[in-house]
Amino acid sequence: MAGKSFIAQLRAKPEKREELIALQTELKALVFEHEPGALVYELFQSEEDPDLFQCVATFRDEAAFDTHMHIDFHDRLVPPILACLAEDMSIAFYKSLG
């Protein structure tokens, strides 16, 4: 069965950049602690543009992704993450192969 992955692009408000990093760091730690079906969850910051981030995640399967989307800490952390953004998040979904 193929896994499910996403790549999300986030542009922080400059004054909210550090808050976004802190929230995403907390989310990452909780994902790895409580979601065994999460294989990858990483946040990358652009070297050229410090307000530009890519969040990359891979889940074992659709069920693991659904767990991620409905787990309590996701519901607590995502609204303040979105409040840190200067524009709407861009997200693309992929089927993990291999």
N, C-alpha and C positions, 0 to 999 in steps of 0.2 A: 504494500500500500504506500502511495506517495505521501510525503509530508506536506504541510502547508507552511508557506513562508510569506513574509511581507517586507517591503522596504518602504519606510515612511520618511518623507523629507519635512523637516521642521525648521522654520525660521523664527528665532527668538527675537522679542523686543530687546534692544540692547540693554536696557535697565533690568530686564528679567532673565538675562542669560544664565547667571549663576543659580538662580532659583530653578530654572529649567533643568540644569545639570544635576542639582541636588535631588529634585523630584525623580528624574529618570534613573539616577543612581540608586535611590531607594526602591523604585519599581523593579529594577534589574535584580537587586538582592532578594527581594521577595519572590520574584518569578523563580529564581533558581532554588530558593528554600522550599517553596510550596507547590511548584508545578513540575513534577517529574517528566511530563510530556513536552516541556520546553527544552529544546536542544541548543538553541542559540538565542541570545537576547543581548544585543550590543548597541551602544550609542557612539556614533563617530562625529567628531567636530571637524569642520573644514579648516585646513591650514591657511587658506587664503581669506576666508570670511568667517570670523569667529562666532557669528550669529547663525550660521547655517549648520544643520545637523542632519545625519541620516540615522534612523533607527532600523536595525535589521533583526528580524526574528524568524526562527524556524521551529515549528511544532511537529511532533511525531506524526500527528494525523489531525483530521478535522475535529475530532472530539477534544483533543488537547487544546486546539485553538479556541474552541467553544468554552472550555474551562477557563482559559485565560481571559476571555471577553466578559465572563460573568463572575469572576472571583471578587470577593469583597474589596481587597486592596486596589484592584483595577478601578472599581467604581469610585473609590476615595481619591486616588491620585490623578486620574486622567483629567477631570475638570480643571484642577489648578495647572496642570501641564498645558492644556489648551489655552488657558488664560495668559500664559507666558508668550504665546505666539503672536507674531506681527501679521501673519496671514494664515489662511486655512492650510492645514496640513495636507500634503499630497501623499497618497498611499497607493501602492500597487501590490497585488497579490500574485504569488507564484506557486507552482507545484514543485516541490523538491524531488529531484530525480536521483536515483542511484542508491 
